Amino acid sequence: MGYEFDVIVQTGLLDFYAKVGNLKSAKRVFVEMPERDVVANNAMISALSKHGCLEEAKNLFDSMPERNSCSWNSMITCYCKLGDIDSARLIFDRDPVKDVVSWNAIIDGYCKLGQLMNAEELFVWMGAAKNSVTWNTMIAGYVQCRKFGRAINVFQQMIAENVKPTEVTMVSLLSACSHLGALDMCGSIDAALDVFHGLQEGIKPDGITFVGLLCACSHSGMVSAGRRYFSQMRSSYGVEPGIEHYGCMVDLLGRSGFLEEALQLIRTMSMKPNAMVWGSLLQACQIHKDTKLGEQVTQQLLELDPCDGGNYVFLSNLYASLNRWND
């Protein structure tokens, strides 16, 4: 009992030092351990990996008399984070105890490097072993690589296989739909909103979720839905709107011709509007040819950054669209 307790305490101390960024002390604890079990070795590999000491991590891994799935997964994740996907794949292929974490890690590594064909191949090979993380990783990979249609197709497969979407699914899906254009035409609006409302039963949506939701509403012209979700952020979910949420709402209202409402929203903001917020309204002024408001907005932008000549260009383009060259 005494030996086992000492190993647990020392491993915990090693892990603590690693998490607070003190690799030197973590190494000292590891070296001073009279005996090291697989958990202690895994903790040290993880610590070395987090601090970029790949060669040391690899040497320790190779010298381990016993390895478990955590050992293999730590090395796969380490190589993936450093962008060395070939080494990660070699470890993955050698791994005799692959679990879903192993598969998810290597698929994520391929996705982050844009190597979707390799990710897809492994995704298919997994068969029924896929979990929600696997599906989310593949969907996010397609979104990252701007393959928005494929992202939605994978989401639809996910639903067909009765895998419950999560908050992460929601964010990626809404991003894909918003980039494709009209959300209500992309074939996934009902499913997307079902996911959002389903979050009430489990994970609470956060600020990131609402950015995706409002962005999707903006790109699809869903004004009423956007207003409702923005209002519900604070009242129903306890999420305080940030500058990104106001920017999405101004863009939504402006695109749809509600310029005065967008301006009033800016005036009621709890923080100072930035160039993104004013810029969204200025773009709306050009779309709807409102030079009077465009002049006001340009003035606000110039006060934020007097040296940005792009604001003058934008205003001149607005005048040009109305054949008011002399203004």
Residue pairs with C-beta under 8 A, 6 or more apart in sequence:
3 35
6 34
7 33
7 35
7 36
7 37
7 39
7 40
10 29
10 32
10 33
10 40
11 39
11 40
11 43
13 29
14 26
14 29
14 30
14 40
14 43
14 44
14 47
15 26
15 43
15 46
15 47
17 23
17 25
17 26
17 29
17 47
18 26
18 43
18 46
18 47
18 50
18 51
21 51
23 47
23 48
23 51
23 53
26 44
26 47
27 44
27 47
30 36
30 40
30 43
30 44
33 40
36 44
37 66
38 64
38 66
38 67
38 68
38 70
38 71
39 70
41 60
41 64
41 71
42 68
42 70
42 71
42 74
44 60
45 57
45 60
45 61
45 71
45 74
45 75
45 78
46 74
48 54
48 56
48 57
48 60
49 57
49 74
49 75
49 77
49 78
49 81
52 82
54 78
54 79
54 82
54 84
57 74
57 75
57 78
58 75
61 67
61 71
61 74
61 75
64 71
67 97
68 97
69 95
69 97
69 98
69 99
69 101
69 102
72 91
72 92
72 94
72 95
72 97
72 98
72 102
73 99
73 101
73 102
73 105
75 88
75 91
76 88
76 91
76 92
76 95
76 102
76 105
76 106
76 109
77 105
78 88
79 85
79 87
79 88
79 91
79 109
80 88
80 105
80 106
80 108
80 109
80 112
83 113
85 109
85 110
85 113
85 115
88 105
88 106
88 109
89 106
92 98
92 102
92 105
92 106
95 102
100 126
100 129
100 130
100 131
100 133
100 134
103 122
103 126
103 129
103 130
103 134
104 131
104 133
104 134
104 137
106 122
107 119
107 122
107 123
107 134
107 137
107 138
107 141
108 137
108 141
110 116
110 118
110 119
110 122
110 141
111 119
111 137
111 138
111 140
111 141
111 144
111 145
112 141
112 144
114 144
114 145
116 141
116 142
116 145
116 147
119 138
119 141
120 138
123 130
123 134
123 138
126 134
130 163
131 163
132 163
132 164
132 165
132 166
132 169
135 154
135 155
135 158
135 163
135 169
136 166
136 168
136 169
136 172
138 154
139 151
139 154
139 155
139 158
139 169
139 172
139 173
139 176
140 151
140 168
140 172
142 148
142 150
142 151
142 154
142 176
143 151
143 172
143 175
143 176
143 179
146 179
148 175
148 176
148 177
148 179
148 180
149 176
149 180
151 172
151 173
151 176
152 173
152 176
152 177
152 180
152 186
152 187
152 188
155 165
155 169
155 172
155 173
155 176
155 188
155 191
156 187
156 188
156 191
158 165
158 169
159 165
159 191
164 198
165 173
165 195
165 198
166 203
167 199
167 203
167 205
167 206
167 209
169 195
170 192
170 195
170 196
170 199
170 205
170 209
170 212
170 213
171 208
171 209
171 212
172 212
173 188
173 191
173 192
173 195
173 212
174 183
174 192
174 212
174 213
174 215
174 216
175 212
175 215
175 216
176 186
177 183
177 186
177 188
177 189
177 192
177 216
177 219
177 220
178 212
178 215
178 216
178 218
178 219
178 220
179 219
180 186
181 219
181 220
182 219
182 220
182 221
183 189
183 192
183 216
183 217
183 219
183 220
183 222
184 220
184 222
185 220
189 220
192 216
196 205
196 209
196 213
199 205
199 209
204 237
204 238
205 213
205 237
205 239
206 239
207 239
207 240
207 242
207 244
207 245
210 229
210 230
210 233
210 237
210 239
210 241
210 245
211 244
211 245
211 248
213 229
214 226
214 229
214 230
214 245
214 248
214 249
214 252
215 248
216 222
217 223
217 225
217 226
217 229
217 248
217 252
218 226
218 248
218 249
218 251
218 252
218 255
221 252
221 255
221 256
222 252
223 252
223 253
223 256
223 258
226 248
226 249
226 252
226 253
227 249
230 241
230 245
230 249
233 239
233 240
233 241
233 245
234 240
234 241
240 270
241 270
242 271
243 271
243 273
243 274
243 276
243 277
246 265
246 266
246 269
246 273
246 277
247 276
247 277
247 280
249 262
249 265
250 262
250 265
250 266
250 277
250 280
250 281
250 284
251 280
251 283
251 284
253 259
253 261
253 262
253 265
253 284
254 262
254 280
254 281
254 283
254 284
254 285
254 287
254 288
255 284
255 287
257 284
257 288
259 281
259 284
259 285
259 288
259 290
259 293
262 280
262 281
262 284
263 281
263 293
266 273
266 277
266 278
266 281
269 277
273 300
274 304
275 301
275 304
275 305
275 308
278 297
278 300
278 301
278 304
279 301
281 293
281 297
282 294
282 297
282 298
282 301
282 311
282 314
282 315
283 314
284 290
285 291
285 293
285 294
285 297
285 318
286 294
286 314
286 317
286 318
286 321
289 318
289 321
289 322
291 318
291 319
291 322
291 324
291 327
294 315
294 318
295 315
298 311
298 312
298 314
298 315
301 308
301 311
302 308
302 311
305 311
319 325
319 327
